[in-house]
Amino acid sequence: MSVAAAKTAVALPALSAVETSVLTRKPRQLLLAFFGEYVCDRYFEPLRASVLIGALESAGVAASAVRTNLDRMVHSGLLERRRLGREIGFVLTGHGSEVLREASGRVNGPAPFEPQGDGWTLVTYTVPEHLRDLRHRLRAALTWSGFAVLRDGLWIAPGAVDLAAALGAIIPDLPSGSVNAFSAAELDGFPMVEAVRVAWDVERIREAHDEFIAHWEREDAASDLPPLTARTLLVADWLALLRADPRLPRQYMGEDWPADRSFELFTQRHREFAFPAVRDFAALVG
């Protein structure tokens, strides 16, 4: 993922360190997964609210929660409302399409858990208190790009992060000179092992993979769900896992790291749900 880091983070806030499950499915995450799978660059007509409510009802999301989150997505510039007779329809804005298009780069990428390049990328920033919302967007964008806090005010990410692309949607709103970034390499005598363990909870990342695998390798993981809903849940869970895993180099991750198994399982299930899910979507919008 490159451009998606900032743009997607606006829509896909990073997992909090205190969250206990990557399978904590919030309505907003499910809506983003739905629009990314079935609408972005595929369906260009306004999507009726009743279609979205029906699609997420099987996932246990109340109609009121769907409506509330659609309103929030309109407010954040991801969606636009369109009047469809007595009903309201929703279409992706240009910004919303770009967010989801770029997010799909990592969702469907061939190596979603491998660092991009060698070494490390360091970032420091200063954003005034009165720009608190902008500071939140910046932190979310950094986290989506694999950054974590190493020390007070110092963020670190594995690989050579294209920060200009990652923060592309935020940079125009930031005060001049508020972000500084550097490339870094490990020095002899100063191994990164301890720093990695300080910045990231490696065992929690492993647990996130294990949880994803344990759920989606079950034969009955989606047996009682329509394929459209099952695929939406799968992609939402996958996005949560991508946020939880910052693409750390494997030498810091211990033996039997489960990322490859997660990737194989997602690919298998995603392909399995593909045709029946698209058929369900066509029936809903038809």
C-alpha positions as protocol buffer text, in pm:
chain_id: "A"
residue {
  index: 1
  type: MET
  ca { x: 0 y: 0 z: 0 }
}
residue {
  index: 2
  type: SER
  ca { x: 126 y: 347 z: -77 }
}
residue {
  index: 3
  type: VAL
  ca { x: -115 y: 632 z: -137 }
}
residue {
  index: 4
  type: ALA
  ca { x: -373 y: 453 z: 72 }
}
residue {
  index: 5
  type: ALA
  ca { x: -191 y: 508 z: 396 }
}
residue {
  index: 6
  type: ALA
  ca { x: -330 y: 850 z: 471 }
}
residue {
  index: 7
  type: LYS
  ca { x: -638 y: 844 z: 258 }
}
residue {
  index: 8
  type: THR
  ca { x: -749 y: 505 z: 375 }
}
residue {
  index: 9
  type: ALA
  ca { x: -669 y: 581 z: 735 }
}
residue {
  index: 10
  type: VAL
  ca { x: -929 y: 855 z: 731 }
}
residue {
  index: 11
  type: ALA
  ca { x: -1184 y: 587 z: 656 }
}
residue {
  index: 12
  type: LEU
  ca { x: -1018 y: 293 z: 827 }
}
residue {
  index: 13
  type: PRO
  ca { x: -894 y: 397 z: 1171 }
}
residue {
  index: 14
  type: ALA
  ca { x: -617 y: 186 z: 1315 }
}
residue {
  index: 15
  type: LEU
  ca { x: -677 y: -76 z: 1578 }
}
residue {
  index: 16
  type: SER
  ca { x: -626 y: 50 z: 1929 }
}
residue {
  index: 17
  type: ALA
  ca { x: -363 y: -126 z: 2136 }
}
residue {
  index: 18
  type: VAL
  ca { x: -630 y: -216 z: 2387 }
}
residue {
  index: 19
  type: GLU
  ca { x: -868 y: -381 z: 2141 }
}
residue {
  index: 20
  type: THR
  ca { x: -892 y: -749 z: 2213 }
}
residue {
  index: 21
  type: SER
  ca { x: -1001 y: -884 z: 1877 }
}
residue {
  index: 22
  type: VAL
  ca { x: -944 y: -824 z: 1509 }
}
residue {
  index: 23
  type: LEU
  ca { x: -1289 y: -973 z: 1463 }
}
residue {
  index: 24
  type: THR
  ca { x: -1461 y: -684 z: 1640 }
}
residue {
  index: 25
  type: ARG
  ca { x: -1674 y: -585 z: 1343 }
}
residue {
  index: 26
  type: LYS
  ca { x: -1799 y: -229 z: 1347 }
}
residue {
  index: 27
  type: PRO
  ca { x: -2070 y: -111 z: 1107 }
}
residue {
  index: 28
  type: ARG
  ca { x: -1836 y: 141 z: 944 }
}
residue {
  index: 29
  type: GLN
  ca { x: -1578 y: -128 z: 871 }
}
residue {
  index: 30
  type: LEU
  ca { x: -1843 y: -351 z: 719 }
}
residue {
  index: 31
  type: LEU
  ca { x: -1979 y: -70 z: 502 }
}
residue {
  index: 32
  type: LEU
  ca { x: -1631 y: 12 z: 377 }
}
residue {
  index: 33
  type: ALA
  ca { x: -1568 y: -354 z: 298 }
}
residue {
  index: 34
  type: PHE
  ca { x: -1902 y: -372 z: 116 }
}
residue {
  index: 35
  type: PHE
  ca { x: -1837 y: -63 z: -95 }
}
residue {
  index: 36
  type: GLY
  ca { x: -1484 y: -180 z: -168 }
}
residue {
  index: 37
  type: GLU
  ca { x: -1591 y: -526 z: -280 }
}
residue {
  index: 38
  type: TYR
  ca { x: -1907 y: -457 z: -475 }
}
residue {
  index: 39
  type: VAL
  ca { x: -1932 y: -89 z: -562 }
}
residue {
  index: 40
  type: CYS
  ca { x: -1596 y: 81 z: -623 }
}
residue {
  index: 41
  type: ASP
  ca { x: -1520 y: 71 z: -999 }
}
residue {
  index: 42
  type: ARG
  ca { x: -1796 y: -187 z: -1043 }
}
residue {
  index: 43
  type: TYR
  ca { x: -2136 y: -35 z: -976 }
}
residue {
  index: 44
  type: PHE
  ca { x: -2199 y: 330 z: -1061 }
}
residue {
  index: 45
  type: GLU
  ca { x: -2565 y: 381 z: -976 }
}
residue {
  index: 46
  type: PRO
  ca { x: -2683 y: 517 z: -639 }
}
residue {
  index: 47
  type: LEU
  ca { x: -2712 y: 233 z: -391 }
}
residue {
  index: 48
  type: ARG
  ca { x: -3038 y: 235 z: -196 }
}
residue {
  index: 49
  type: ALA
  ca { x: -3012 y: 248 z: 182 }
}
residue {
  index: 50
  type: SER
  ca { x: -3244 y: -52 z: 200 }
}
residue {
  index: 51
  type: VAL
  ca { x: -2992 y: -259 z: 2 }
}
residue {
  index: 52
  type: LEU
  ca { x: -2716 y: -177 z: 249 }
}
residue {
  index: 53
  type: ILE
  ca { x: -2941 y: -242 z: 547 }
}
residue {
  index: 54
  type: GLY
  ca { x: -3046 y: -577 z: 403 }
}
residue {
  index: 55
  type: ALA
  ca { x: -2688 y: -677 z: 326 }
}
residue {
  index: 56
  type: LEU
  ca { x: -2563 y: -603 z: 679 }
}
residue {
  index: 57
  type: GLU
  ca { x: -2867 y: -727 z: 864 }
}
residue {
  index: 58
  type: SER
  ca { x: -2739 y: -1084 z: 828 }
}
residue {
  index: 59
  type: ALA
  ca { x: -2419 y: -971 z: 1000 }
}
residue {
  index: 60
  type: GLY
  ca { x: -2618 y: -855 z: 1300 }
}
residue {
  index: 61
  type: VAL
  ca { x: -2601 y: -482 z: 1225 }
}
residue {
  index: 62
  type: ALA
  ca { x: -2915 y: -288 z: 1312 }
}
residue {
  index: 63
  type: ALA
  ca { x: -3073 y: -63 z: 1049 }
}
residue {
  index: 64
  type: SER
  ca { x: -3022 y: 241 z: 1275 }
}
residue {
  index: 65
  type: ALA
  ca { x: -2648 y: 169 z: 1296 }
}
residue {
  index: 66
  type: VAL
  ca { x: -2624 y: 140 z: 917 }
}
residue {
  index: 67
  type: ARG
  ca { x: -2801 y: 475 z: 869 }
}
residue {
  index: 68
  type: THR
  ca { x: -2588 y: 647 z: 1133 }
}
residue {
  index: 69
  type: ASN
  ca { x: -2265 y: 528 z: 974 }
}
residue {
  index: 70
  type: LEU
  ca { x: -2382 y: 620 z: 624 }
}
residue {
  index: 71
  type: ASP
  ca { x: -2444 y: 972 z: 753 }
}
residue {
  index: 72
  type: ARG
  ca { x: -2093 y: 982 z: 898 }
}
residue {
  index: 73
  type: MET
  ca { x: -1943 y: 863 z: 571 }
}
residue {
  index: 74
  type: VAL
  ca { x: -2127 y: 1142 z: 391 }
}
residue {
  index: 75
  type: HIS
  ca { x: -1995 y: 1393 z: 646 }
}
residue {
  index: 76
  type: SER
  ca { x: -1637 y: 1267 z: 598 }
}
residue {
  index: 77
  type: GLY
  ca { x: -1659 y: 1305 z: 220 }
}
residue {
  index: 78
  type: LEU
  ca { x: -1661 y: 937 z: 127 }
}
residue {
  index: 79
  type: LEU
  ca { x: -2023 y: 922 z: 9 }
}
residue {
  index: 80
  type: GLU
  ca { x: -2286 y: 1149 z: -144 }
}
residue {
  index: 81
  type: ARG
  ca { x: -2662 y: 1122 z: -100 }
}
residue {
  index: 82
  type: ARG
  ca { x: -2896 y: 1094 z: -398 }
}
residue {
  index: 83
  type: ARG
  ca { x: -3274 y: 1110 z: -384 }
}
residue {
  index: 84
  type: LEU
  ca { x: -3438 y: 799 z: -533 }
}
residue {
  index: 85
  type: GLY
  ca { x: -3808 y: 869 z: -515 }
}
residue {
  index: 86
  type: ARG
  ca { x: -3906 y: 820 z: -153 }
}
residue {
  index: 87
  type: GLU
  ca { x: -3576 y: 657 z: -69 }
}
residue {
  index: 88
  type: ILE
  ca { x: -3220 y: 780 z: -31 }
}
residue {
  index: 89
  type: GLY
  ca { x: -2936 y: 638 z: -237 }
}
residue {
  index: 90
  type: PHE
  ca { x: -2562 y: 666 z: -181 }
}
residue {
  index: 91
  type: VAL
  ca { x: -2274 y: 694 z: -427 }
}
residue {
  index: 92
  type: LEU
  ca { x: -1901 y: 705 z: -368 }
}
residue {
  index: 93
  type: THR
  ca { x: -1739 y: 1043 z: -407 }
}
residue {
  index: 94
  type: GLY
  ca { x: -1416 y: 1074 z: -604 }
}
residue {
  index: 95
  type: HIS
  ca { x: -1233 y: 1078 z: -274 }
}
residue {
  index: 96
  type: GLY
  ca { x: -1421 y: 773 z: -149 }
}
residue {
  index: 97
  type: SER
  ca { x: -1341 y: 580 z: -466 }
}
residue {
  index: 98
  type: GLU
  ca { x: -976 y: 674 z: -437 }
}
residue {
  index: 99
  type: VAL
  ca { x: -965 y: 561 z: -74 }
}
residue {
  index: 100
  type: LEU
  ca { x: -1109 y: 220 z: -156 }
}
residue {
  index: 101
  type: ARG
  ca { x: -915 y: 181 z: -480 }
}
residue {
  index: 102
  type: GLU
  ca { x: -589 y: 236 z: -301 }
}
residue {
  index: 103
  type: ALA
  ca { x: -691 y: 18 z: -7 }
}
residue {
  index: 104
  type: SER
  ca { x: -750 y: -269 z: -248 }
}
residue {
  index: 105
  type: GLY
  ca { x: -382 y: -255 z: -338 }
}
residue {
  index: 106
  type: ARG
  ca { x: -291 y: -414 z: -8 }
}
residue {
  index: 107
  type: VAL
  ca { x: -613 y: -612 z: 37 }
}
residue {
  index: 108
  type: ASN
  ca { x: -549 y: -796 z: -290 }
}
residue {
  index: 109
  type: GLY
  ca { x: -171 y: -757 z: -302 }
}
residue {
  index: 110
  type: PRO
  ca { x: 64 y: -1057 z: -338 }
}
residue {
  index: 111
  type: ALA
  ca { x: 273 y: -982 z: -25 }
}
residue {
  index: 112
  type: PRO
  ca { x: 62 y: -785 z: 223 }
}
residue {
  index: 113
  type: PHE
  ca { x: 280 y: -870 z: 524 }
}
residue {
  index: 114
  type: GLU
  ca { x: 625 y: -808 z: 375 }
}
residue {
  index: 115
  type: PRO
  ca { x: 807 y: -475 z: 439 }
}
residue {
  index: 116
  type: GLN
  ca { x: 847 y: -248 z: 140 }
}
residue {
  index: 117
  type: GLY
  ca { x: 1221 y: -206 z: 107 }
}
residue {
  index: 118
  type: ASP
  ca { x: 1503 y: -230 z: 359 }
}
residue {
  index: 119
  type: GLY
  ca { x: 1584 y: -41 z: 675 }
}
residue {
  index: 120
  type: TRP
  ca { x: 1345 y: 176 z: 872 }
}
residue {
  index: 121
  type: THR
  ca { x: 1153 y: 500 z: 833 }
}
residue {
  index: 122
  type: LEU
  ca { x: 1138 y: 749 z: 1121 }
}
residue {
  index: 123
  type: VAL
  ca { x: 887 y: 1031 z: 1165 }
}
residue {
  index: 124
  type: THR
  ca { x: 841 y: 1313 z: 1413 }
}
residue {
  index: 125
  type: TYR
  ca { x: 564 y: 1572 z: 1399 }
}
residue {
  index: 126
  type: THR
  ca { x: 420 y: 1870 z: 1581 }
}
residue {
  index: 127
  type: VAL
  ca { x: 51 y: 1951 z: 1530 }
}
residue {
  index: 128
  type: PRO
  ca { x: -110 y: 2226 z: 1744 }
}
residue {
  index: 129
  type: GLU
  ca { x: -380 y: 2139 z: 1995 }
}
residue {
  index: 130
  type: HIS
  ca { x: -646 y: 2332 z: 1803 }
}
residue {
  index: 131
  type: LEU
  ca { x: -589 y: 2094 z: 1509 }
}
residue {
  index: 132
  type: ARG
  ca { x: -668 y: 1786 z: 1716 }
}
residue {
  index: 133
  type: ASP
  ca { x: -876 y: 1620 z: 1442 }
}
residue {
  index: 134
  type: LEU
  ca { x: -591 y: 1664 z: 1197 }
}
residue {
  index: 135
  type: ARG
  ca { x: -352 y: 1511 z: 1449 }
}
residue {
  index: 136
  type: HIS
  ca { x: -585 y: 1210 z: 1479 }
}
residue {
  index: 137
  type: ARG
  ca { x: -591 y: 1170 z: 1100 }
}
residue {
  index: 138
  type: LEU
  ca { x: -212 y: 1187 z: 1090 }
}
residue {
  index: 139
  type: ARG
  ca { x: -172 y: 923 z: 1361 }
}
residue {
  index: 140
  type: ALA
  ca { x: -424 y: 695 z: 1191 }
}
residue {
  index: 141
  type: ALA
  ca { x: -243 y: 735 z: 859 }
}
residue {
  index: 142
  type: LEU
  ca { x: 92 y: 655 z: 1019 }
}
residue {
  index: 143
  type: THR
  ca { x: -48 y: 348 z: 1192 }
}
residue {
  index: 144
  type: TRP
  ca { x: -204 y: 218 z: 869 }
}
residue {
  index: 145
  type: SER
  ca { x: 140 y: 259 z: 706 }
}
residue {
  index: 146
  type: GLY
  ca { x: 299 y: 38 z: 972 }
}
residue {
  index: 147
  type: PHE
  ca { x: 430 y: 305 z: 1211 }
}
residue {
  index: 148
  type: ALA
  ca { x: 438 y: 271 z: 1588 }
}
residue {
  index: 149
  type: VAL
  ca { x: 568 y: 491 z: 1867 }
}
residue {
  index: 150
  type: LEU
  ca { x: 926 y: 406 z: 1962 }
}
residue {
  index: 151
  type: ARG
  ca { x: 980 y: 696 z: 2203 }
}
residue {
  index: 152
  type: ASP
  ca { x: 781 y: 1007 z: 2289 }
}
residue {
  index: 153
  type: GLY
  ca { x: 735 y: 1192 z: 1962 }
}
residue {
  index: 154
  type: LEU
  ca { x: 929 y: 939 z: 1752 }
}
residue {
  index: 155
  type: TRP
  ca { x: 745 y: 700 z: 1520 }
}
residue {
  index: 156
  type: ILE
  ca { x: 911 y: 412 z: 1338 }
}
residue {
  index: 157
  type: ALA
  ca { x: 804 y: 182 z: 1054 }
}
residue {
  index: 158
  type: PRO
  ca { x: 976 y: -110 z: 882 }
}
residue {
  index: 159
  type: GLY
  ca { x: 1105 y: -60 z: 529 }
}
residue {
  index: 160
  type: ALA
  ca { x: 1124 y: 246 z: 308 }
}
residue {
  index: 161
  type: VAL
  ca { x: 778 y: 399 z: 348 }
}
residue {
  index: 162
  type: ASP
  ca { x: 681 y: 642 z: 72 }
}
residue {
  index: 163
  type: LEU
  ca { x: 569 y: 903 z: 320 }
}
residue {
  index: 164
  type: ALA
  ca { x: 485 y: 1169 z: 64 }
}
residue {
  index: 165
  type: ALA
  ca { x: 237 y: 927 z: -92 }
}
residue {
  index: 166
  type: ALA
  ca { x: 120 y: 790 z: 242 }
}
residue {
  index: 167
  type: LEU
  ca { x: 32 y: 1136 z: 373 }
}
residue {
  index: 168
  type: GLY
  ca { x: -77 y: 1276 z: 40 }
}
residue {
  index: 169
  type: ALA
  ca { x: -432 y: 1351 z: 153 }
}
residue {
  index: 170
  type: ILE
  ca { x: -319 y: 1515 z: 477 }
}
residue {
  index: 171
  type: ILE
  ca { x: -10 y: 1716 z: 379 }
}
residue {
  index: 172
  type: PRO
  ca { x: -209 y: 2007 z: 229 }
}
residue {
  index: 173
  type: ASP
  ca { x: -384 y: 2055 z: 565 }
}
residue {
  index: 174
  type: LEU
  ca { x: -71 y: 2033 z: 780 }
}
residue {
  index: 175
  type: PRO
  ca { x: 119 y: 2343 z: 897 }
}
residue {
  index: 176
  type: SER
  ca { x: 443 y: 2392 z: 707 }
}
residue {
  index: 177
  type: GLY
  ca { x: 733 y: 2199 z: 860 }
}
residue {
  index: 178
  type: SER
  ca { x: 513 y: 2008 z: 1104 }
}
residue {
  index: 179
  type: VAL
  ca { x: 635 y: 1664 z: 990 }
}
residue {
  index: 180
  type: ASN
  ca { x: 997 y: 1551 z: 963 }
}
residue {
  index: 181
  type: ALA
  ca { x: 1098 y: 1211 z: 825 }
}
residue {
  index: 182
  type: PHE
  ca { x: 1423 y: 1016 z: 795 }
}
residue {
  index: 183
  type: SER
  ca { x: 1549 y: 685 z: 659 }
}
residue {
  index: 184
  type: ALA
  ca { x: 1750 y: 471 z: 900 }
}
residue {
  index: 185
  type: ALA
  ca { x: 1951 y: 150 z: 908 }
}
residue {
  index: 186
  type: GLU
  ca { x: 2050 y: -81 z: 1192 }
}
residue {
  index: 187
  type: LEU
  ca { x: 2404 y: -14 z: 1319 }
}
residue {
  index: 188
  type: ASP
  ca { x: 2649 y: -282 z: 1433 }
}
residue {
  index: 189
  type: GLY
  ca { x: 2630 y: -319 z: 1808 }
}
residue {
  index: 190
  type: PHE
  ca { x: 2280 y: -169 z: 1826 }
}
residue {
  index: 191
  type: PRO
  ca { x: 2042 y: -447 z: 1723 }
}
residue {
  index: 192
  type: MET
  ca { x: 1681 y: -359 z: 1652 }
}
residue {
  index: 193
  type: VAL
  ca { x: 1532 y: -660 z: 1830 }
}
residue {
  index: 194
  type: GLU
  ca { x: 1464 y: -475 z: 2153 }
}
residue {
  index: 195
  type: ALA
  ca { x: 1338 y: -164 z: 1973 }
}
residue {
  index: 196
  type: VAL
  ca { x: 1092 y: -375 z: 1777 }
}
residue {
  index: 197
  type: ARG
  ca { x: 956 y: -527 z: 2096 }
}
residue {
  index: 198
  type: VAL
  ca { x: 922 y: -182 z: 2252 }
}
residue {
  index: 199
  type: ALA
  ca { x: 733 y: -33 z: 1959 }
}
residue {
  index: 200
  type: TRP
  ca { x: 515 y: -330 z: 1869 }
}
residue {
  index: 201
  type: ASP
  ca { x: 339 y: -601 z: 2066 }
}
residue {
  index: 202
  type: VAL
  ca { x: 462 y: -888 z: 1850 }
}
residue {
  index: 203
  type: GLU
  ca { x: 269 y: -1153 z: 2041 }
}
residue {
  index: 204
  type: ARG
  ca { x: -52 y: -953 z: 1999 }
}
residue {
  index: 205
  type: ILE
  ca { x: 12 y: -942 z: 1624 }
}
residue {
  index: 206
  type: ARG
  ca { x: 58 y: -1320 z: 1627 }
}
residue {
  index: 207
  type: GLU
  ca { x: -267 y: -1359 z: 1819 }
}
residue {
  index: 208
  type: ALA
  ca { x: -445 y: -1146 z: 1556 }
}
residue {
  index: 209
  type: HIS
  ca { x: -329 y: -1386 z: 1285 }
}
residue {
  index: 210
  type: ASP
  ca { x: -419 y: -1689 z: 1494 }
}
residue {
  index: 211
  type: GLU
  ca { x: -766 y: -1549 z: 1558 }
}
residue {
  index: 212
  type: PHE
  ca { x: -827 y: -1479 z: 1190 }
}
residue {
  index: 213
  type: ILE
  ca { x: -711 y: -1830 z: 1097 }
}
residue {
  index: 214
  type: ALA
  ca { x: -909 y: -2002 z: 1372 }
}
residue {
  index: 215
  type: HIS
  ca { x: -1231 y: -1837 z: 1258 }
}
residue {
  index: 216
  type: TRP
  ca { x: -1203 y: -1856 z: 881 }
}
residue {
  index: 217
  type: GLU
  ca { x: -1059 y: -2204 z: 853 }
}
residue {
  index: 218
  type: ARG
  ca { x: -1374 y: -2343 z: 1015 }
}
residue {
  index: 219
  type: GLU
  ca { x: -1601 y: -2506 z: 761 }
}
residue {
  index: 220
  type: ASP
  ca { x: -1903 y: -2344 z: 926 }
}
residue {
  index: 221
  type: ALA
  ca { x: -1750 y: -1996 z: 950 }
}
residue {
  index: 222
  type: ALA
  ca { x: -2005 y: -1864 z: 702 }
}
residue {
  index: 223
  type: SER
  ca { x: -2240 y: -2156 z: 650 }
}
residue {
  index: 224
  type: ASP
  ca { x: -2544 y: -1969 z: 782 }
}
residue {
  index: 225
  type: LEU
  ca { x: -2474 y: -1644 z: 596 }
}
residue {
  index: 226
  type: PRO
  ca { x: -2556 y: -1528 z: 244 }
}
residue {
  index: 227
  type: PRO
  ca { x: -2235 y: -1529 z: 35 }
}
residue {
  index: 228
  type: LEU
  ca { x: -2254 y: -1150 z: -6 }
}
residue {
  index: 229
  type: THR
  ca { x: -2252 y: -1102 z: 371 }
}
residue {
  index: 230
  type: ALA
  ca { x: -1986 y: -1369 z: 424 }
}
residue {
  index: 231
  type: ARG
  ca { x: -1749 y: -1202 z: 178 }
}
residue {
  index: 232
  type: THR
  ca { x: -1811 y: -863 z: 337 }
}
residue {
  index: 233
  type: LEU
  ca { x: -1724 y: -1003 z: 680 }
}
residue {
  index: 234
  type: LEU
  ca { x: -1415 y: -1174 z: 542 }
}
residue {
  index: 235
  type: VAL
  ca { x: -1282 y: -854 z: 387 }
}
residue {
  index: 236
  type: ALA
  ca { x: -1362 y: -650 z: 699 }
}
residue {
  index: 237
  type: ASP
  ca { x: -1171 y: -903 z: 911 }
}
residue {
  index: 238
  type: TRP
  ca { x: -885 y: -898 z: 662 }
}
residue {
  index: 239
  type: LEU
  ca { x: -862 y: -519 z: 676 }
}
residue {
  index: 240
  type: ALA
  ca { x: -850 y: -538 z: 1055 }
}
residue {
  index: 241
  type: LEU
  ca { x: -566 y: -789 z: 1032 }
}
residue {
  index: 242
  type: LEU
  ca { x: -378 y: -569 z: 785 }
}
residue {
  index: 243
  type: ARG
  ca { x: -405 y: -282 z: 1032 }
}
residue {
  index: 244
  type: ALA
  ca { x: -281 y: -503 z: 1315 }
}
residue {
  index: 245
  type: ASP
  ca { x: 25 y: -631 z: 1124 }
}
residue {
  index: 246
  type: PRO
  ca { x: 279 y: -356 z: 1041 }
}
residue {
  index: 247
  type: ARG
  ca { x: 485 y: -575 z: 800 }
}
residue {
  index: 248
  type: LEU
  ca { x: 780 y: -630 z: 1032 }
}
residue {
  index: 249
  type: PRO
  ca { x: 1077 y: -824 z: 891 }
}
residue {
  index: 250
  type: ARG
  ca { x: 1043 y: -1194 z: 964 }
}
residue {
  index: 251
  type: GLN
  ca { x: 1367 y: -1219 z: 1160 }
}
residue {
  index: 252
  type: TYR
  ca { x: 1199 y: -1029 z: 1445 }
}
residue {
  index: 253
  type: MET
  ca { x: 883 y: -1236 z: 1449 }
}
residue {
  index: 254
  type: GLY
  ca { x: 989 y: -1573 z: 1589 }
}
residue {
  index: 255
  type: GLU
  ca { x: 939 y: -1921 z: 1448 }
}
residue {
  index: 256
  type: ASP
  ca { x: 626 y: -2044 z: 1271 }
}
residue {
  index: 257
  type: TRP
  ca { x: 504 y: -1693 z: 1199 }
}
residue {
  index: 258
  type: PRO
  ca { x: 141 y: -1737 z: 1079 }
}
residue {
  index: 259
  type: ALA
  ca { x: 122 y: -1455 z: 821 }
}
residue {
  index: 260
  type: ASP
  ca { x: 162 y: -1687 z: 520 }
}
residue {
  index: 261
  type: ARG
  ca { x: -118 y: -1910 z: 644 }
}
residue {
  index: 262
  type: SER
  ca { x: -343 y: -1606 z: 693 }
}
residue {
  index: 263
  type: PHE
  ca { x: -274 y: -1494 z: 337 }
}
residue {
  index: 264
  type: GLU
  ca { x: -342 y: -1838 z: 191 }
}
residue {
  index: 265
  type: LEU
  ca { x: -665 y: -1870 z: 386 }
}
residue {
  index: 266
  type: PHE
  ca { x: -791 y: -1526 z: 287 }
}
residue {
  index: 267
  type: THR
  ca { x: -713 y: -1592 z: -78 }
}
residue {
  index: 268
  type: GLN
  ca { x: -892 y: -1928 z: -67 }
}
residue {
  index: 269
  type: ARG
  ca { x: -1203 y: -1798 z: 107 }
}
residue {
  index: 270
  type: HIS
  ca { x: -1220 y: -1479 z: -100 }
}
residue {
  index: 271
  type: ARG
  ca { x: -1216 y: -1682 z: -419 }
}
residue {
  index: 272
  type: GLU
  ca { x: -1471 y: -1926 z: -277 }
}
residue {
  index: 273
  type: PHE
  ca { x: -1724 y: -1651 z: -202 }
}
residue {
  index: 274
  type: ALA
  ca { x: -1660 y: -1448 z: -517 }
}
residue {
  index: 275
  type: PHE
  ca { x: -1915 y: -1572 z: -770 }
}
residue {
  index: 276
  type: PRO
  ca { x: -2212 y: -1637 z: -536 }
}
residue {
  index: 277
  type: ALA
  ca { x: -2152 y: -1301 z: -363 }
}
residue {
  index: 278
  type: VAL
  ca { x: -2155 y: -1107 z: -689 }
}
residue {
  index: 279
  type: ARG
  ca { x: -2468 y: -1297 z: -791 }
}
residue {
  index: 280
  type: ASP
  ca { x: -2633 y: -1195 z: -461 }
}
residue {
  index: 281
  type: PHE
  ca { x: -2536 y: -832 z: -517 }
}
residue {
  index: 282
  type: ALA
  ca { x: -2679 y: -830 z: -867 }
}
residue {
  index: 283
  type: ALA
  ca { x: -3005 y: -969 z: -731 }
}
residue {
  index: 284
  type: LEU
  ca { x: -3021 y: -701 z: -459 }
}
residue {
  index: 285
  type: VAL
  ca { x: -2963 y: -405 z: -690 }
}
residue {
  index: 286
  type: GLY
  ca { x: -3176 y: -553 z: -969 }
}
